[in-house]
Amino acid sequence: MLAKKKSLTGCLLLLFGLAAGAAGQPGPARGPLRILPSNPRYFTDGSGKAIYLAGSHNWGNFQDSGHRAEPGDPPPLSDFQRYLDFLQRYNHNFFRLWRWEVPQWTDTEPPGVKHARPHPWLRSGPGLAKDGKPRFDLTRFDPEYFERLRVRVKAAGEQGRYASIMLFEGWAVQLLDAWTYHPFNAANNVNGIDADADGDGRGLEFYTLVPTPMGKQVLALQEAYLRGVIDAVNDLDNVLYEVCNEAGPYSTEWQYQVIRFVKEYESHKPKQHPIGMTFQYRGATNRALFDSPADWVSPNPGEAAESYLENPPANVSGKVIVNDTDHLCGHTCGDNIWVWKSFCRGLNVLFMEELSPSPIWQDSARVAMGQTRRYAEKMNLAEMTPHNELASVRYCLAKPGSEYLVFQPGVRGVFTVNLKGAEGTLAVEWLNINADATVPGKPVQGAGVRAFTTPFPGPAALYLKLTSGGQ
């Protein structure tokens, strides 16, 4: 959450009139997802098909949240059906299901005291917490939280959409006054639990492994919560997990332990789901993600050689990479160019946004994720990998000799594609990315380097598929 973020509530009614044409209703999501062994850039649903994940997410799609909304208690209601309608209109199939850990915090955009509900534990008292409401009992779950979790994930799956359940959220405790109101602050629970091991009033030790009796109690209660989440959704096919949003590098070993715990607990359950580790803000490196036991990761922009924002690398790590603007720039960047560059480098994409009427760059990213999903369904994606060397524009996803998708990010121009491995005739299709319109092209012969001129201004995608001869 590299920049401050905004509420889901009250924005979608205006947005829907601006959406691209609605996609057809997909079938239920299949799964559970697992890494595709033959092409580990993607998950598969067990069919052998590669599943490309792309979609918008927002911090108000699970709990009722006042984040980036006007102050008020109770907070604005989260309208999940409108959110699902939004995803359908743009042909998105993936999102993060956000969790806020605290019932109250103070923010500046807009300024005021914000609230969120429900939370995993009952507020039964006795006694009042720092927000003036009954203290939490960390040994008793609030059924509303887990029922809402299950209902929302299940509803998304019925529409063919995959949900990454955020297990913990570390950004607010680092940067705001959230620890004051955290359930694991001793002032806010009836169990005598205090996760602020060094007593500095920040509570960052909640996201670490503290080898003291109190630290072990904290971990045991965290693991009980994890079991509650898994028990609520284990039978659903469209589940992914995310350990924690943007806790700092101090959390590395704790995050690794959470991943191991989830995998171990699910190993005794009917279904096993992927678990991801996302970038640790601030000051961490992507290496901690790639060295983790996670199945998928979301990096930050990285060093110059990585540049997940401007020039996404086509590296293979053995983990599915989800390129998420939340960890690249918050909700202040991301457009159709970024989406297409990421797709042609073999990455999945997530777009952090406000779900409101937007500047052109937000509209273009929303539409582009639907565009790339269409091509992911059209192509034999399981056998396609990045081949920068085959196109002069350096963005090419291909099964050489058979199928090619080339992205030309600039204005109208000429570029070349090496088709020496394609023995026969290839069908040609252009996509005008800005207009979201396809333009048929004249078929070309393979067995050579061919030049192509974009038939319209602006960024373009070129799709080539062998139709005769060769394979």
N, C-alpha and C positions, 0 to 999 in steps of 0.2 A: 504494500500500500504506500508507494513512494510519494504520493501526493494525497491530500485529504479527499474524502469521498462523500457521496450524496445519497439521499433516500430514494427508494423505489416509488414511494407513495405519491400519488397526485400527478405523476408525469405521463403515465402511459396513455391516458385518454387522448392527449394531444398528439402523442407519438404515432398511434396506429394509423391515422390518416395519412402519414408520411411514408409508411412502410412500402417496401417493394411488393410486387405481386405475391400473394400467398402461395406457398408451396403446397403440394398435395399432402394429405394426411399420411404419414408413414405408418408402418406396422410397428408392433411392440419392439422394444430394444431387446436384442438377443445377447446372451452372455452366459456366465460371467466373462468379462474380457480377460485376455491373457496376452502376453507378448507373442507376436508372430515369429516363430523361430527362424523362418527363412528370410525375414525382412524386419528386424527388430526396431525399426523406426515406428512401427505401428502395432496396435493391438489387433487381435482377431476375436471373433465371437464364437470360435470353435468350428466354424464352417471352412476355415482356410482362407476366407476373404479378409482383406485388410480393412480395418475400421479407422478411418480418418476422423478425428475429433475436432470440432470447431464451434465456437459459440460465444455469446456475450454473457457476462456475469455482473452482478451488482450486489452490494453489501446489505440490501434489504429484501432478499428473496426467500428468507427463512423466518427469522424472528421479526416481530414488529419492532421497528427501529427508528429512532429520531436522528440518526446520523445524517448530516447534511440536510436536515429538515429544520423547520422552526421548532424551538423548544416546546415541550409539552409532555405531560404525563397523565394518562397513558400515551405511549408513542403512537404515531400513525400506523394503521393496520397494513400489513403486507398482503397485497392482492396477488396470490400466486397464480391464479388462473389467467389473469391478464399478462403475467410474465410468460407463462407457457404460450399464450396466443402470440406474443411478441416473437418468441423463438421460432414458432411455426411460420410466421409471416416471412422471416428472413432465412428459413431453411437451416437453422442451427440445430446441432444435435448434442451439445455438451455445455455444461456450466459448473461453476463452483457453488455449492450451497453454503452460504456464509453463516458463520456463528460469531456472535459477540459474547465474550465471557462475563461481562459485567452488566449490572442492571442500570448503572448511571455513570456518566463521565461529563467532563466539561470540554467543549470544543470551541473553535473560533470561526468556523465556516459553515453556516452563520454562527455567531457567538451565542453561547447559552449552555444550559445543562441539558444533556440528552439522556434518553432512556432506551432500554431494549428489554424485551420479554418474548416468550418464556425462557426459563433456564432449566438445567437438568435436575436441580434439587428443589425440594419443597421449602417454602418459606413459612415454617411453622412456629418459629420462636421457641422458647420464650425470649423476650428481649428484642430490642430494635437494632437493626444494622445502621451503618453510617448514612444510608439514604432514607432513614426514618421508617422503614418497613420491617416486618418480622425477619429475624435472622434465618439463614439457611440451615437446614439439617443435612449435612453431607452424607448421611447414611440412608436417606430416604429420597427416592427419585420422584420428580413431578411427572405424572403420566402424560400431561398435556404436551410436554416437550417431545417425548419419544413418539407419541401418537402423531403429532404434526410432522415430525421427521419422516416417519414411515409413509404417511399419506402423501406427502409432497414427492418423495422419491418414487413411490409407486405410480403416481399420476404422470410424472415425467416419463417413466419407462413405458407406460401404455401408449405414449405418443412417440416412442422411438428415440428418447433422449437420455443421455447418460449424465449422472449427477456425481460430482466429486464432493463428498461430505467433509467439510472442514472440522477436524476434531478439536483443535485448539486455535486460539488467535492471540498472537504475541505483540502485534503492532501497538495497540492501544495502551497496554501496560508500560511499554517503553517510552512512549512519547506524550501521553496525556496523564491525567490524574486518576486513571482507571484503577490502580491498585487500592486506592482508598476504599473502593466499593466492591472489590473482588470477593467472591465467596470464600476463598482460601485465606483471606485476611482475618486474623483472629477476632477482629471487632465485628465480623459479619456472619459468623457461624456459631452454632451452639455446641460444637464438638471440641472446642479448644485447639483447633487446627490453625497453625500459623506457618505459611510457606515462605515468609520473609526471613530466611535463615540468618542473615547478617544484621537484621533490624534497621536497615537504612531507609525503610519506607517505600522502596521501589518494587519489591516482590519478584525480581527477575529470577530468583532461585526456584520459583514455581516451574520453570522450564529447564531445570537442571536436575542432576542426580545427586542428592545430598545424603552422604552416608551417616546420618544420625537417626536416632529413633523417630524424631519428628519428620525428617526427610523420607523415611521409609513409610510412615503413615500417609504422607502426601501422595507418594507414588502408588500405594495400595488403593487410595481413593480414586486417583486418576485411572487406574486399571479397572476398577469397578465401573466407572463411567464408560470406559471403552467397551467393556463387556455389554453394558446396557445398549450402546449404540449398535454394536454388531448383532446382538440378539434381536433388535428391532427391525433390521433390514437384511439379514443374511440370506433370506430366501429370494431376494430380488436380484434380477440379472443385471440391472443397469447401474450398479454401485461401483464407485471408486472411493478411496479415502485420501485425504491430505492431512499430514500430521499437524502442521501449524502454519498459520500465516505470519511470516515475517518476524518471528523471534530472532534475536541476534545470534552471532556465532557462538556465544556461551551455551547455546542450546543443542549443540551438535550431538553429543553423546546421549542426551535425553531423547532427542528425536530418533536416533538410531534404535534406542531401546523401545520406544513406542512402536516403531515399525516391526521390530522382532516380536513384540508382544501381540500385535494384531495378527501377524502371520501365524504365530503359534496358536492363538485362540481360534482363529478361523480354520486351522488345519484339522480341528476336531468337529467342524461344522459341515453341513451339506455342501456349501459353496465357499470358494475362496476368491477374493476380489483384489484388484491391484491397489497398492498404496503408494502415494507419492510424497516427495519431499520438495518443497518450494524454497525459493531463495531466502536466505537469512539476512534480514536488514537490521543494522547496517554493518558494513565492514567485513563480510564473509567473502568467500570465493566460491566459484562454481565447482571447484574440485571437491568440496565437502558433499555436494549433491551426487556427483558421479561416483564417489567412493562409498556412498551409503548403500544399505540393503534395500532401498526403495525400488519399485518397478518403473516409476516414471518421475520425472523431475521438471521443474520450471526454473530456468536460469535467469540471471540478471544480464545486462548488456555485455558484461565480460570485458576481457582485454581486447585490444585492437584486432587481434587475430580471430576473436569470436564474434563480436559485434552483432548480437542477436537482434538488435533494433535496426541497424542500417544495412547490414550485409550478412544475414544469418548463415552460419557455417553448416556444412553438410556432414558433420561428424557423426560417427556411429559409436555409441557408448555402451550398448547392451541394454539401455533403458530407453523407454519412449520419452521423447522430449516434447513438452507442451510449451510453446513460446507464448507467454502471457504478458500483455502490456502492463499489468499491475506491477510486475517486478522490473519492468524496463523504464517506466515513466509515470506510473499511476494511471490517471485517466486524462492525460494531457497529450497523448500521441496515439498513433496507429491509424493507418489508412489502407486503401486497397492495394497500394504498392507494397506495404509491409506484409499484408496477408499473402499476396501472390509470391513474393520473395520467399517467405517462410515455407509455403506449400511446395514450391519447386526445389527447396533444399531438404525436403523430407521431414518437415516439422509439422506437428499439430499446433493449433492456435486457440488462444483465449483472449478475449477483448474485454478489459475492464472499462465500464462506462456508466453513465448516469441514467440511461433509459429515458431520456428526455428529448424533445425536439433539439436537433443538434446542428453544429456547423457541418459543412460538407465533408470534412475528413471523417467524422463519425459515421455519417450515412454511407460513405464509400466503403468503410471497413465492414460494416454490417452486411452490405450487399456482397462484397467480395468473399466473405466466408460462405455464403450460400452458393456463390459461383464455384469456388474450389470444391465444395462438397458435391456439386453436380458432376464435376469432372472426376472426382474420386470414385463416384458410383459408375461413371461411364467407362473408365479405364480398368485395366487389370492391375490395380494398384499394388497388389501383393508382389508383383514381379517388377515393379518400377522403382528405380533408385535415382538419386541425383547424378547427373553426368554433365558437369560444368564444361568439360572439354568438348562436348559435341556442338555447342552453340556459341557463336561469337558474343552473344549477350550474357553468357555465363549462368543463365538460369534455365535448366533443362532437366525435367524428370522423364526418365525413359526406360523402356525395355529395348535396348539397341537391336535394330533389325526388324522391329515389330511396331512399336508405339512410342510416340514422343509428345511431350507437352513442353512448349518453350514460352517463357515470359520475356517480353520486351518492355522494360519499365519506362522508357523515355517517350519522346514524341515520335511522330511518324518517321520511319526510316527504313534502312536496309540492313539485314543481318543474315548470317549464314548458319546452316545446320548441316552437320556431317552425317550423311545418310549412306555411307559406304557399306554399312552392314545390312542395309535393307535391299534385298534383291527382288524388285518388283515395283508395282504402282502403289502409291500412298494417297489416301483421301486427305483433303485439306479443309480445315475449318478454322476460322478466325473468331475470336471473341473480342468485341469492343468492350473493354472492361468498364469504362466510364458510363457507357450507354446500356450495358448489360444486354447486348444484342449480338447474335451470331451472324457471321457472314461466310457463305460457302466460298471456297477457293477452287482453282483449277487443279486437278490431280497432278502429282509430280512423280517422276521416276526416281528410285533410289540409286544405290551403287555409285554415289558421288557426293560432293559438297554442293549444296544447293543454296541459292540466294533467294530471300523472301523480302518483299516490300509490304509493310503494313498498309492496308487499303483505307485507313481512316486515321485521323489525328489521335494522339494520346496513347496511353499504355495498351498493350495488346497481348493476348495469349494465342498461340498457334498450336493446334492439335493435329497431329499427323498419325495415320494408322494404315498399316499395310493391308491392302485389299486383294492383291493378286500376286502370284509368284512367291518365292521365298517361303517363309514359315506359315 
